[in-house]
Amino acid sequence: MGEAPPRQYTGFAGHRRIASGELTEVALKLQEWLGRGESAPISLFEDETGNPVDLPLRGTREELLASLARKRARASEAQEVEEARKPGPGRPKLGVVSREVSLLPRHWEWLNGQPGGASVTLRKLVEEAKRAGQGADRARRSREAAYKFMYAMAGDFPGFEEASRAFFAKDVERFDQLIQPWPEDVREHLRKLVARE
């Protein structure tokens, strides 16, 4: 199985988009922009989640690169710790971990009567639910990311409340009409995030 594509980020100075791409690339462009003596506030967002990213952009290029390296190392360490956590009962070599599930007696009765027993049936039900809900989960995460960005960058814009209502009602035409007066770079990035749904 191939590696996931690198996460994408977008950086703004005020309401002007400065760069989009991988974190290091965007951070360096924002730092370069600041180095020219510009004064608009800097905002950096992870596109997939809409979460803001805080980086020390005012230092030197080397300090920024060192900070990014530490950030990646911490993320890698956290992942290793998570993977190394000692599994509880189950079949750890197969990736099976035992946990408690609370069900009503009639549910247990039905599960135990299924071919393969309760565990096999629960695994099948979970896999089926995951497959069925994959698109909906992806759309929900995309909507959450778009709204986080919209709130952070446009929360004080005229028409924000109405645009939010249109956004959540999935009234694309009305939403597009309401965000039309907003600064172009904010509007276009928001449209890009909404289109990922």
C-alpha positions as CSV (number, residue, x, y, z in Angstrom):
1,M,0.0,0.0,0.0
2,G,1.5,3.4,-1.0
3,E,2.1,6.3,1.3
4,A,-0.7,8.9,1.8
5,P,0.0,12.1,-0.1
6,P,1.5,14.8,2.0
7,R,-0.9,17.1,3.8
8,Q,-1.6,20.4,2.1
9,Y,-1.5,23.8,3.8
10,T,-2.5,27.3,2.8
11,G,-1.0,30.6,4.2
12,F,-2.6,34.0,4.2
13,A,-1.4,37.5,5.0
14,G,-4.5,39.3,6.0
15,H,-7.1,38.2,3.4
16,R,-4.5,37.6,0.6
17,R,-3.4,34.0,-0.1
18,I,0.4,33.8,-0.1
19,A,1.0,30.1,-0.8
20,S,-0.5,26.6,-0.8
21,G,1.4,23.3,-0.7
22,E,3.4,21.3,1.7
23,L,4.0,22.8,5.2
24,T,7.7,23.6,4.7
25,E,7.1,25.3,1.4
26,V,4.2,27.4,2.6
27,A,6.0,28.3,5.9
28,L,9.1,29.5,4.1
29,K,7.0,31.6,1.7
30,L,5.2,33.2,4.6
31,Q,8.5,33.9,6.4
32,E,9.8,35.4,3.2
33,W,6.7,37.6,3.0
34,L,7.2,38.8,6.6
35,G,10.9,39.5,5.8
36,R,9.9,42.1,3.3
37,G,8.5,44.2,6.2
38,E,4.8,43.4,5.5
39,S,2.5,43.9,8.4
40,A,-0.8,42.1,7.7
41,P,-1.5,39.3,10.2
42,I,-0.4,35.8,9.1
43,S,-2.7,32.8,9.1
44,L,-1.7,29.3,8.2
45,F,-4.3,26.5,7.8
46,E,-4.1,22.7,7.2
47,D,-6.5,22.2,4.3
48,E,-7.7,18.8,5.3
49,T,-8.9,19.8,8.8
50,G,-9.2,23.6,8.5
51,N,-7.2,23.8,11.7
52,P,-4.8,26.8,12.2
53,V,-1.1,26.0,12.5
54,D,1.1,28.1,14.7
55,L,4.8,28.4,13.6
56,P,7.6,30.8,14.7
57,L,7.8,32.6,11.4
58,R,9.6,35.7,12.7
59,G,13.0,34.0,13.3
60,T,15.6,33.0,10.7
61,R,15.1,30.4,8.0
62,E,17.3,28.0,9.9
63,E,15.2,28.4,13.1
64,L,12.0,27.8,11.1
65,L,13.4,24.7,9.5
66,A,14.6,23.4,12.9
67,S,11.1,24.1,14.4
68,L,9.5,22.2,11.5
69,A,11.9,19.3,12.0
70,R,11.1,19.2,15.8
71,K,7.4,19.3,14.9
72,R,7.8,16.3,12.5
73,A,9.9,14.4,15.1
74,R,7.2,14.9,17.8
75,A,4.5,13.7,15.4
76,S,6.6,10.6,14.5
77,E,7.3,9.9,18.2
78,A,3.6,10.2,19.1
79,Q,2.8,7.7,16.3
80,E,5.5,5.3,17.4
81,V,4.2,5.4,21.0
82,E,0.7,4.8,19.8
83,E,1.8,1.8,17.8
84,A,3.9,0.4,20.6
85,R,1.2,0.5,23.2
86,K,0.8,-2.9,24.8
87,P,-2.3,-4.5,23.5
88,G,-4.8,-6.0,25.9
89,P,-6.4,-9.4,25.6
90,G,-7.2,-10.6,22.1
91,R,-5.0,-11.8,19.3
92,P,-2.4,-9.0,19.1
93,K,-0.4,-10.8,16.3
94,L,-3.5,-10.7,14.2
95,G,-4.3,-7.1,15.2
96,V,-7.3,-8.2,17.3
97,V,-7.8,-6.3,20.5
98,S,-10.4,-7.2,23.1
99,R,-12.5,-4.4,24.6
100,E,-15.8,-4.2,26.5
101,V,-19.1,-3.8,24.6
102,S,-22.3,-3.2,26.4
103,L,-25.5,-4.6,24.8
104,L,-28.9,-5.7,25.9
105,P,-29.5,-9.4,26.5
106,R,-31.6,-9.7,23.4
107,H,-28.7,-8.3,21.3
108,W,-26.3,-10.8,22.9
109,E,-28.7,-13.6,22.2
110,W,-29.0,-12.6,18.5
111,L,-25.2,-12.2,18.1
112,N,-24.5,-15.6,19.7
113,G,-26.9,-17.3,17.4
114,Q,-25.1,-16.0,14.3
115,P,-22.6,-18.1,12.3
116,G,-19.2,-17.5,13.8
117,G,-20.5,-16.1,17.0
118,A,-20.6,-12.6,18.4
119,S,-17.1,-11.5,17.5
120,V,-17.3,-12.4,13.9
121,T,-20.7,-10.9,13.5
122,L,-19.7,-7.6,15.2
123,R,-16.6,-7.3,12.9
124,K,-18.7,-7.9,9.8
125,L,-21.3,-5.3,11.0
126,V,-18.6,-2.7,11.7
127,E,-16.9,-3.3,8.3
128,E,-20.2,-3.0,6.5
129,A,-21.1,0.2,8.3
130,K,-17.6,1.6,7.6
131,R,-18.0,0.9,3.9
132,A,-21.6,2.4,3.8
133,G,-20.6,5.5,5.7
134,Q,-17.2,6.3,4.1
135,G,-18.5,8.9,1.7
136,A,-20.6,10.5,4.3
137,D,-17.7,10.6,6.8
138,R,-15.4,12.2,4.2
139,A,-18.1,14.8,3.3
140,R,-18.6,15.6,7.0
141,R,-14.9,16.1,7.6
142,S,-14.6,18.3,4.5
143,R,-17.6,20.4,5.7
144,E,-16.1,20.8,9.1
145,A,-12.7,21.9,7.6
146,A,-14.4,24.4,5.3
147,Y,-16.5,25.9,8.2
148,K,-13.4,26.2,10.5
149,F,-11.6,28.1,7.8
150,M,-14.7,30.2,7.0
151,Y,-15.2,31.1,10.7
152,A,-11.5,32.0,11.2
153,M,-11.1,34.1,8.1
154,A,-14.6,35.5,7.5
155,G,-16.4,35.4,10.9
156,D,-16.6,39.1,11.0
157,F,-17.5,39.7,7.3
158,P,-20.8,41.1,6.3
159,G,-23.2,38.3,5.5
160,F,-21.3,35.7,7.4
161,E,-24.3,34.5,9.4
162,E,-26.5,34.2,6.3
163,A,-23.6,32.5,4.4
164,S,-23.3,30.0,7.3
165,R,-26.9,29.1,7.1
166,A,-26.7,28.6,3.4
167,F,-23.6,26.5,3.8
168,F,-25.2,24.2,6.3
169,A,-28.4,24.0,4.3
170,K,-26.2,23.0,1.3
171,D,-27.8,25.8,-0.7
172,V,-24.8,26.2,-3.0
173,E,-26.3,29.0,-5.2
174,R,-27.2,31.1,-2.2
175,F,-23.9,30.4,-0.4
176,D,-22.0,31.4,-3.6
177,Q,-24.0,34.6,-3.9
178,L,-23.5,35.6,-0.2
179,I,-19.7,35.1,-0.3
180,Q,-19.2,36.9,-3.6
181,P,-18.4,40.3,-1.9
182,W,-15.7,38.7,0.3
183,P,-12.0,39.1,-0.6
184,E,-11.2,37.0,-3.6
185,D,-8.5,34.8,-2.1
186,V,-10.6,33.9,0.9
187,R,-13.6,33.3,-1.3
188,E,-11.7,31.1,-3.7
189,H,-10.0,29.0,-1.0
190,L,-13.3,28.5,0.7
191,R,-14.9,27.3,-2.6
192,K,-12.0,24.9,-3.0
193,L,-12.6,23.4,0.4
194,V,-16.3,23.2,-0.2
195,A,-15.7,21.5,-3.5
196,R,-13.8,18.6,-1.9
197,E,-17.0,17.3,-0.3
